[in-house]
Amino acid sequence: MEQNKVLSALCYISLLFAPFLLPLIVYFVVKDSEVKFHAKRAFLSHLIPVVFLILISLFGVIGMFSSYYYDMNSFAYIIFGLMAVYMIISIACIIWNIIQAIRVIR
C-alpha cells in the first residue's frame, strides 16, 4: 500500500524531471486503479501549460504575419502579456502538483 502512495506522489512530482513520461508509463504499467487515477490526473495537469503554450505560439505566428509594421508594438504587448499569463499558469500547476503529491503521501 505504501508503494502505491509513493508511486502516485511521484507521478505528481515528476513535473520537475519527467513531465509526461513517468505518469504515462505508470498509467499503462501499474494495475492498481487508484495509482492509475493519480497518474491520469498528473498527466493532465502536466498537459495544461503545454496546451496554453501551443495556443500562444499559434496566436504569435498568425499575428506576426497578419500585423502591419506600425502595429507591431501593440502586438508585442499582447504577446508579452500572454507570456506572463503562461508563467502564472505554469507556476500554479507546479504548486498544485506539489500539493497533490503531499496529499497523496498523507
N, CA, C and O atoms as a GROMACS GRO file, in nm:
protein
  424
    1MET      N    1   0.081  -0.120   0.000
    1MET     CA    2   0.000   0.000   0.000
    1MET      C    3   0.085   0.126   0.000
    1MET      O    4   0.053   0.223  -0.068
    2GLU      N    5   0.194   0.124   0.076
    2GLU     CA    6   0.282   0.240   0.083
    2GLU      C    7   0.350   0.266  -0.052
    2GLU      O    8   0.373   0.382  -0.088
    3GLN      N    9   0.380   0.160  -0.125
    3GLN     CA   10   0.442   0.177  -0.256
    3GLN      C   11   0.347   0.246  -0.353
    3GLN      O   12   0.390   0.325  -0.437
    4ASN      N   13   0.219   0.217  -0.343
    4ASN     CA   14   0.121   0.282  -0.429
    4ASN      C   15   0.113   0.431  -0.402
    4ASN      O   16   0.101   0.511  -0.495
    5LYS      N   17   0.121   0.469  -0.275
    5LYS     CA   18   0.118   0.611  -0.241
    5LYS      C   19   0.242   0.683  -0.293
    5LYS      O   20   0.232   0.794  -0.346
    6VAL      N   21   0.356   0.619  -0.279
    6VAL     CA   22   0.480   0.680  -0.327
    6VAL      C   23   0.479   0.692  -0.479
    6VAL      O   24   0.521   0.795  -0.533
    7LEU      N   25   0.431   0.591  -0.546
    7LEU     CA   26   0.424   0.595  -0.692
    7LEU      C   27   0.326   0.701  -0.740
    7LEU      O   28   0.353   0.771  -0.838
    8SER      N   29   0.212   0.714  -0.671
    8SER     CA   30   0.115   0.818  -0.707
    8SER      C   31   0.173   0.957  -0.684
    8SER      O   32   0.156   1.046  -0.768
    9ALA      N   33   0.242   0.976  -0.573
    9ALA     CA   34   0.303   1.106  -0.546
    9ALA      C   35   0.414   1.136  -0.644
    9ALA      O   36   0.433   1.251  -0.684
   10LEU      N   37   0.488   1.034  -0.683
   10LEU     CA   38   0.596   1.052  -0.779
   10LEU      C   39   0.544   1.096  -0.915
   10LEU      O   40   0.612   1.169  -0.987
   11CYS      N   41   0.424   1.053  -0.950
   11CYS     CA   42   0.363   1.097  -1.076
   11CYS      C   43   0.340   1.248  -1.074
   11CYS      O   44   0.362   1.315  -1.174
   12TYR      N   45   0.296   1.301  -0.960
   12TYR     CA   46   0.276   1.445  -0.949
   12TYR      C   47   0.408   1.521  -0.948
   12TYR      O   48   0.421   1.623  -1.015
   13ILE      N   49   0.504   1.471  -0.873
   13ILE     CA   50   0.633   1.539  -0.861
   13ILE      C   51   0.714   1.530  -0.990
   13ILE      O   52   0.805   1.609  -1.011
   14SER      N   53   0.682   1.435  -1.075
   14SER     CA   54   0.758   1.417  -1.198
   14SER      C   55   0.749   1.538  -1.291
   14SER      O   56   0.820   1.544  -1.391
   15LEU      N   57   0.664   1.632  -1.259
   15LEU     CA   58   0.657   1.757  -1.336
   15LEU      C   59   0.793   1.826  -1.337
   15LEU      O   60   0.824   1.900  -1.430
   16LEU      N   61   0.872   1.804  -1.236
   16LEU     CA   62   1.001   1.870  -1.225
   16LEU      C   63   1.112   1.799  -1.302
   16LEU      O   64   1.214   1.861  -1.332
   17PHE      N   65   1.095   1.668  -1.335
   17PHE     CA   66   1.204   1.599  -1.403
   17PHE      C   67   1.162   1.516  -1.524
   17PHE      O   68   1.245   1.497  -1.613
   18ALA      N   69   1.042   1.468  -1.532
   18ALA     CA   70   0.996   1.390  -1.649
   18ALA      C   71   0.846   1.412  -1.665
   18ALA      O   72   0.767   1.323  -1.634
   19PRO      N   73   0.805   1.529  -1.712
   19PRO     CA   74   0.664   1.568  -1.705
   19PRO      C   75   0.563   1.472  -1.767
   19PRO      O   76   0.463   1.442  -1.703
   20PHE      N   77   0.586   1.425  -1.885
   20PHE     CA   78   0.484   1.340  -1.948
   20PHE      C   79   0.517   1.192  -1.938
   20PHE      O   80   0.428   1.107  -1.933
   21LEU      N   81   0.642   1.164  -1.936
   21LEU     CA   82   0.687   1.026  -1.948
   21LEU      C   83   0.647   0.939  -1.829
   21LEU      O   84   0.589   0.832  -1.848
   22LEU      N   85   0.678   0.982  -1.710
   22LEU     CA   86   0.652   0.898  -1.592
   22LEU      C   87   0.503   0.872  -1.569
   22LEU      O   88   0.465   0.757  -1.550
   23PRO      N   89   0.415   0.974  -1.569
   23PRO     CA   90   0.273   0.941  -1.549
   23PRO      C   91   0.216   0.850  -1.658
   23PRO      O   92   0.130   0.766  -1.630
   24LEU      N   93   0.264   0.867  -1.780
   24LEU     CA   94   0.215   0.783  -1.889
   24LEU      C   95   0.260   0.638  -1.872
   24LEU      O   96   0.182   0.546  -1.892
   25ILE      N   97   0.386   0.619  -1.835
   25ILE     CA   98   0.436   0.484  -1.812
   25ILE      C   99   0.365   0.419  -1.695
   25ILE      O  100   0.325   0.303  -1.702
   26VAL      N  101   0.348   0.494  -1.586
   26VAL     CA  102   0.280   0.440  -1.468
   26VAL      C  103   0.135   0.404  -1.502
   26VAL      O  104   0.085   0.301  -1.457
   27TYR      N  105   0.070   0.486  -1.580
   27TYR     CA  106  -0.070   0.459  -1.616
   27TYR      C  107  -0.083   0.326  -1.691
   27TYR      O  108  -0.177   0.250  -1.667
   28PHE      N  109   0.010   0.298  -1.782
   28PHE     CA  110  -0.002   0.176  -1.861
   28PHE      C  111   0.059   0.052  -1.796
   28PHE      O  112   0.025  -0.060  -1.834
   29VAL      N  113   0.148   0.071  -1.699
   29VAL     CA  114   0.216  -0.044  -1.639
   29VAL      C  115   0.147  -0.093  -1.512
   29VAL      O  116   0.132  -0.214  -1.492
   30VAL      N  117   0.107  -0.002  -1.426
   30VAL     CA  118   0.052  -0.038  -1.296
   30VAL      C  119  -0.093  -0.081  -1.310
   30VAL      O  120  -0.168  -0.024  -1.389
   31LYS      N  121  -0.132  -0.182  -1.233
   31LYS     CA  122  -0.269  -0.237  -1.239
   31LYS      C  123  -0.364  -0.175  -1.138
   31LYS      O  124  -0.486  -0.183  -1.155
   32ASP      N  125  -0.312  -0.112  -1.034
   32ASP     CA  126  -0.395  -0.057  -0.927
   32ASP      C  127  -0.476   0.063  -0.980
   32ASP      O  128  -0.420   0.153  -1.043
   33SER      N  129  -0.605   0.064  -0.954
   33SER     CA  130  -0.692   0.169  -1.009
   33SER      C  131  -0.666   0.305  -0.944
   33SER      O  132  -0.678   0.408  -1.010
   34GLU      N  133  -0.629   0.307  -0.816
   34GLU     CA  134  -0.601   0.434  -0.751
   34GLU      C  135  -0.475   0.499  -0.807
   34GLU      O  136  -0.471   0.620  -0.828
   35VAL      N  137  -0.373   0.421  -0.833
   35VAL     CA  138  -0.250   0.473  -0.892
   35VAL      C  139  -0.277   0.521  -1.034
   35VAL      O  140  -0.224   0.624  -1.076
   36LYS      N  141  -0.360   0.447  -1.108
   36LYS     CA  142  -0.396   0.490  -1.243
   36LYS      C  143  -0.471   0.623  -1.240
   36LYS      O  144  -0.450   0.709  -1.326
   37PHE      N  145  -0.558   0.639  -1.142
   37PHE     CA  146  -0.633   0.764  -1.128
   37PHE      C  147  -0.538   0.881  -1.107
   37PHE      O  148  -0.551   0.985  -1.172
   38HIS      N  149  -0.442   0.865  -1.017
   38HIS     CA  150  -0.347   0.973  -0.989
   38HIS      C  151  -0.252   0.996  -1.106
   38HIS      O  152  -0.213   1.110  -1.132
   39ALA      N  153  -0.215   0.891  -1.176
   39ALA     CA  154  -0.128   0.907  -1.293
   39ALA      C  155  -0.199   0.985  -1.403
   39ALA      O  156  -0.139   1.068  -1.470
   40LYS      N  157  -0.328   0.957  -1.421
   40LYS     CA  158  -0.406   1.028  -1.522
   40LYS      C  159  -0.422   1.176  -1.485
   40LYS      O  160  -0.408   1.263  -1.570
   41ARG      N  161  -0.451   1.203  -1.358
   41ARG     CA  162  -0.462   1.342  -1.312
   41ARG      C  163  -0.330   1.416  -1.327
   41ARG      O  164  -0.328   1.532  -1.368
   42ALA      N  165  -0.221   1.349  -1.293
   42ALA     CA  166  -0.090   1.412  -1.305
   42ALA      C  167  -0.057   1.441  -1.451
   42ALA      O  168  -0.006   1.549  -1.483
   43PHE      N  169  -0.086   1.347  -1.538
   43PHE     CA  170  -0.059   1.368  -1.680
   43PHE      C  171  -0.139   1.486  -1.735
   43PHE      O  172  -0.086   1.569  -1.808
   44LEU      N  173  -0.266   1.493  -1.700
   44LEU     CA  174  -0.349   1.604  -1.748
   44LEU      C  175  -0.304   1.738  -1.690
   44LEU      O  176  -0.309   1.840  -1.759
   45SER      N  177  -0.261   1.738  -1.565
   45SER     CA  178  -0.213   1.864  -1.507
   45SER      C  179  -0.079   1.905  -1.566
   45SER      O  180  -0.046   2.024  -1.567
   46HIS      N  181   0.000   1.810  -1.614
   46HIS     CA  182   0.124   1.843  -1.682
   46HIS      C  183   0.097   1.896  -1.822
   46HIS      O  184   0.179   1.968  -1.879
   47LEU      N  185  -0.017   1.861  -1.877
   47LEU     CA  186  -0.053   1.899  -2.013
   47LEU      C  187  -0.107   2.042  -2.022
   47LEU      O  188  -0.098   2.104  -2.129
   48ILE      N  189  -0.162   2.095  -1.915
   48ILE     CA  190  -0.225   2.227  -1.917
   48ILE      C  191  -0.130   2.337  -1.965
   48ILE      O  192  -0.167   2.411  -2.057
   49PRO      N  193  -0.010   2.353  -1.908
   49PRO     CA  194   0.078   2.460  -1.957
   49PRO      C  195   0.122   2.439  -2.102
   49PRO      O  196   0.141   2.537  -2.175
   50VAL      N  197   0.138   2.315  -2.144
   50VAL     CA  198   0.182   2.288  -2.281
   50VAL      C  199   0.074   2.330  -2.381
   50VAL      O  200   0.105   2.391  -2.484
   51VAL      N  201  -0.049   2.299  -2.352
   51VAL     CA  202  -0.159   2.337  -2.440
   51VAL      C  203  -0.168   2.490  -2.449
   51VAL      O  204  -0.188   2.544  -2.557
   52PHE      N  205  -0.155   2.557  -2.336
   52PHE     CA  206  -0.160   2.703  -2.337
   52PHE      C  207  -0.043   2.761  -2.415
   52PHE      O  208  -0.060   2.860  -2.487
   53LEU      N  209   0.075   2.702  -2.404
   53LEU     CA  210   0.191   2.750  -2.479
   53LEU      C  211   0.172   2.731  -2.628
   53LEU      O  212   0.212   2.817  -2.707
   54ILE      N  213   0.112   2.620  -2.668
   54ILE     CA  214   0.084   2.597  -2.811
   54ILE      C  215  -0.013   2.701  -2.863
   54ILE      O  216   0.004   2.753  -2.974
   55LEU      N  217  -0.116   2.733  -2.784
   55LEU     CA  218  -0.212   2.835  -2.827
   55LEU      C  219  -0.146   2.973  -2.839
   55LEU      O  220  -0.173   3.046  -2.934
   56ILE      N  221  -0.059   3.008  -2.746
   56ILE     CA  222   0.013   3.134  -2.754
   56ILE      C  223   0.103   3.136  -2.877
   56ILE      O  224   0.112   3.238  -2.946
   57SER      N  225   0.169   3.026  -2.904
   57SER     CA  226   0.258   3.018  -3.021
   57SER      C  227   0.180   3.034  -3.151
   57SER      O  228   0.222   3.107  -3.242
   58LEU      N  229   0.066   2.967  -3.160
   58LEU     CA  230  -0.017   2.982  -3.280
   58LEU      C  231  -0.065   3.126  -3.295
   58LEU      O  232  -0.062   3.180  -3.406
   59PHE      N  233  -0.108   3.187  -3.186
   59PHE     CA  234  -0.151   3.326  -3.191
   59PHE      C  235  -0.035   3.415  -3.234
   59PHE      O  236  -0.053   3.509  -3.311
   60GLY      N  237   0.084   3.387  -3.183
   60GLY     CA  238   0.201   3.467  -3.217
   60GLY      C  239   0.237   3.457  -3.364
   60GLY      O  240   0.265   3.558  -3.428
   61VAL      N  241   0.236   3.336  -3.418
   61VAL     CA  242   0.272   3.317  -3.558
   61VAL      C  243   0.167   3.380  -3.649
   61VAL      O  244   0.201   3.450  -3.745
   62ILE      N  245   0.042   3.357  -3.619
   62ILE     CA  246  -0.065   3.415  -3.701
   62ILE      C  247  -0.062   3.567  -3.691
   62ILE      O  248  -0.074   3.637  -3.792
   63GLY      N  249  -0.046   3.619  -3.570
   63GLY     CA  250  -0.044   3.764  -3.552
   63GLY      C  251   0.078   3.829  -3.613
   63GLY      O  252   0.070   3.942  -3.662
   64MET      N  253   0.191   3.761  -3.611
   64MET     CA  254   0.313   3.818  -3.666
   64MET      C  255   0.301   3.838  -3.816
   64MET      O  256   0.349   3.938  -3.870
   65PHE      N  257   0.239   3.744  -3.884
   65PHE     CA  258   0.227   3.755  -4.029
   65PHE      C  259   0.106   3.836  -4.072
   65PHE      O  260   0.095   3.871  -4.190
   66SER      N  261   0.015   3.867  -3.982
   66SER     CA  262  -0.103   3.943  -4.022
   66SER      C  263  -0.101   4.086  -3.971
   66SER      O  264  -0.190   4.164  -4.004
   67SER      N  265  -0.001   4.123  -3.892
   67SER     CA  266   0.008   4.261  -3.840
   67SER      C  267   0.091   4.347  -3.934
   67SER      O  268   0.182   4.300  -4.002
   68TYR      N  269   0.056   4.473  -3.936
   68TYR     CA  270   0.136   4.569  -4.011
   68TYR      C  271   0.254   4.614  -3.926
   68TYR      O  272   0.254   4.597  -3.804
   69TYR      N  273   0.352   4.670  -3.990
   69TYR     CA  274   0.474   4.710  -3.921
   69TYR      C  275   0.446   4.814  -3.813
   69TYR      O  276   0.502   4.807  -3.704
   70TYR      N  277   0.361   4.910  -3.842
   70TYR     CA  278   0.333   5.017  -3.745
   70TYR      C  279   0.248   4.968  -3.629
   70TYR      O  280   0.236   5.038  -3.528
   71ASP      N  281   0.189   4.851  -3.640
   71ASP     CA  282   0.104   4.796  -3.534
   71ASP      C  283   0.176   4.689  -3.451
   71ASP      O  284   0.114   4.624  -3.367
   72MET      N  285   0.306   4.671  -3.473
   72MET     CA  286   0.380   4.566  -3.404
   72MET      C  287   0.397   4.593  -3.254
   72MET      O  288   0.407   4.498  -3.177
   73ASN      N  289   0.400   4.718  -3.212
   73ASN     CA  290   0.417   4.747  -3.069
   73ASN      C  291   0.301   4.692  -2.988
   73ASN      O  292   0.323   4.629  -2.884
   74SER      N  293   0.180   4.715  -3.032
   74SER     CA  294   0.065   4.664  -2.958
   74SER      C  295   0.062   4.511  -2.961
   74SER      O  296   0.024   4.447  -2.863
   75PHE      N  297   0.103   4.453  -3.073
   75PHE     CA  298   0.109   4.308  -3.082
   75PHE      C  299   0.213   4.252  -2.984
   75PHE      O  300   0.189   4.150  -2.920
   76ALA      N  301   0.326   4.318  -2.972
   76ALA     CA  302   0.430   4.275  -2.878
   76ALA      C  303   0.380   4.283  -2.734
   76ALA      O  304   0.411   4.195  -2.654
   77TYR      N  305   0.305   4.385  -2.701
   77TYR     CA  306   0.248   4.397  -2.566
   77TYR      C  307   0.152   4.282  -2.537
   77TYR      O  308   0.150   4.227  -2.427
   78ILE      N  309   0.073   4.246  -2.636
   78ILE     CA  310  -0.022   4.136  -2.618
   78ILE      C  311   0.054   4.005  -2.597
   78ILE      O  312   0.019   3.927  -2.508
   79ILE      N  313   0.157   3.980  -2.677
   79ILE     CA  314   0.234   3.857  -2.663
   79ILE      C  315   0.302   3.851  -2.526
   79ILE      O  316   0.300   3.746  -2.461
   80PHE      N  317   0.362   3.962  -2.483
   80PHE     CA  318   0.427   3.962  -2.352
   80PHE      C  319   0.325   3.944  -2.239
   80PHE      O  320   0.356   3.879  -2.138
   81GLY      N  321   0.207   3.998  -2.255
   81GLY     CA  322   0.101   3.976  -2.157
   81GLY      C  323   0.059   3.831  -2.151
   81GLY      O  324   0.039   3.775  -2.042
   82LEU      N  325   0.044   3.769  -2.267
   82LEU     CA  326   0.009   3.627  -2.270
   82LEU      C  327   0.120   3.539  -2.212
   82LEU      O  328   0.092   3.438  -2.148
   83MET      N  329   0.244   3.578  -2.234
   83MET     CA  330   0.354   3.502  -2.176
   83MET      C  331   0.356   3.516  -2.024
   83MET      O  332   0.391   3.421  -1.953
   84ALA      N  333   0.318   3.632  -1.973
   84ALA     CA  334   0.307   3.649  -1.828
   84ALA      C  335   0.197   3.559  -1.772
   84ALA      O  336   0.213   3.498  -1.666
   85VAL      N  337   0.085   3.551  -1.842
   85VAL     CA  338  -0.023   3.462  -1.800
   85VAL      C  339   0.024   3.317  -1.805
   85VAL      O  340  -0.010   3.238  -1.717
   86TYR      N  341   0.101   3.282  -1.908
   86TYR     CA  342   0.156   3.147  -1.918
   86TYR      C  343   0.245   3.115  -1.799
   86TYR      O  344   0.238   3.005  -1.743
   87MET      N  345   0.329   3.208  -1.759
   87MET     CA  346   0.417   3.185  -1.644
   87MET      C  347   0.335   3.165  -1.516
   87MET      O  348   0.368   3.079  -1.435
   88ILE      N  349   0.230   3.242  -1.499
   88ILE     CA  350   0.144   3.227  -1.381
   88ILE      C  351   0.077   3.090  -1.382
   88ILE      O  352   0.070   3.024  -1.279
   89ILE      N  353   0.028   3.048  -1.498
   89ILE     CA  354  -0.036   2.917  -1.509
   89ILE      C  355   0.065   2.805  -1.481
   89ILE      O  356   0.032   2.708  -1.413
   90SER      N  357   0.186   2.819  -1.531
   90SER     CA  358   0.289   2.717  -1.508
   90SER      C  359   0.325   2.706  -1.360
   90SER      O  360   0.337   2.596  -1.307
   91ILE      N  361   0.343   2.820  -1.296
   91ILE     CA  362   0.375   2.820  -1.153
   91ILE      C  363   0.260   2.762  -1.072
   91ILE      O  364   0.282   2.687  -0.977
   92ALA      N  365   0.136   2.797  -1.110
   92ALA     CA  366   0.020   2.742  -1.041
   92ALA      C  367   0.012   2.590  -1.058
   92ALA      O  368  -0.023   2.520  -0.963
   93CYS      N  369   0.044   2.540  -1.176
   93CYS     CA  370   0.042   2.394  -1.198
   93CYS      C  371   0.151   2.325  -1.116
   93CYS      O  372   0.128   2.217  -1.063
   94ILE      N  373   0.267   2.386  -1.106
   94ILE     CA  374   0.374   2.327  -1.025
   94ILE      C  375   0.332   2.321  -0.880
   94ILE      O  376   0.350   2.218  -0.814
   95ILE      N  377   0.277   2.430  -0.829
   95ILE     CA  378   0.233   2.434  -0.689
   95ILE      C  379   0.121   2.332  -0.666
   95ILE      O  380   0.122   2.261  -0.565
   96TRP      N  381   0.026   2.326  -0.758
   96TRP     CA  382  -0.085   2.230  -0.744
   96TRP      C  383  -0.033   2.087  -0.742
   96TRP      O  384  -0.078   2.006  -0.660
   97ASN      N  385   0.061   2.054  -0.829
   97ASN     CA  386   0.116   1.918  -0.832
   97ASN      C  387   0.190   1.885  -0.703
   97ASN      O  388   0.180   1.772  -0.654
   98ILE      N  389   0.264   1.978  -0.649
   98ILE     CA  390   0.334   1.953  -0.524
   98ILE      C  391   0.235   1.933  -0.410
   98ILE      O  392   0.254   1.844  -0.326
   99ILE      N  393   0.130   2.013  -0.406
   99ILE     CA  394   0.027   1.996  -0.302
   99ILE      C  395  -0.042   1.860  -0.316
   99ILE      O  396  -0.067   1.793  -0.215
  100GLN      N  397  -0.072   1.820  -0.438
  100GLN     CA  398  -0.136   1.690  -0.459
  100GLN      C  399  -0.045   1.575  -0.416
  100GLN      O  400  -0.091   1.476  -0.359
  101ALA      N  401   0.084   1.588  -0.443
  101ALA     CA  402   0.179   1.484  -0.402
  101ALA      C  403   0.184   1.473  -0.249
  101ALA      O  404   0.189   1.362  -0.195
  102ILE      N  405   0.182   1.585  -0.182
  102ILE     CA  406   0.182   1.583  -0.035
  102ILE      C  407   0.054   1.522   0.018
  102ILE      O  408   0.057   1.446   0.114
  103ARG      N  409  -0.060   1.553  -0.045
  103ARG     CA  410  -0.188   1.494  -0.001
  103ARG      C  411  -0.190   1.344  -0.021
  103ARG      O  412  -0.244   1.271   0.062
  104VAL      N  413  -0.132   1.297  -0.129
  104VAL     CA  414  -0.133   1.153  -0.156
  104VAL      C  415  -0.046   1.080  -0.054
  104VAL      O  416  -0.081   0.971  -0.007
  105ILE      N  417   0.066   1.138  -0.020
  105ILE     CA  418   0.156   1.074   0.078
  105ILE      C  419   0.091   1.062   0.214
  105ILE      O  420   0.110   0.962   0.283
  106ARG      N  421   0.015   1.162   0.254
  106ARG     CA  422  -0.051   1.159   0.386
  106ARG      C  423  -0.163   1.064   0.382
  106ARG      O  424  -0.232   1.045   0.482
   0.00000   0.00000   0.00000
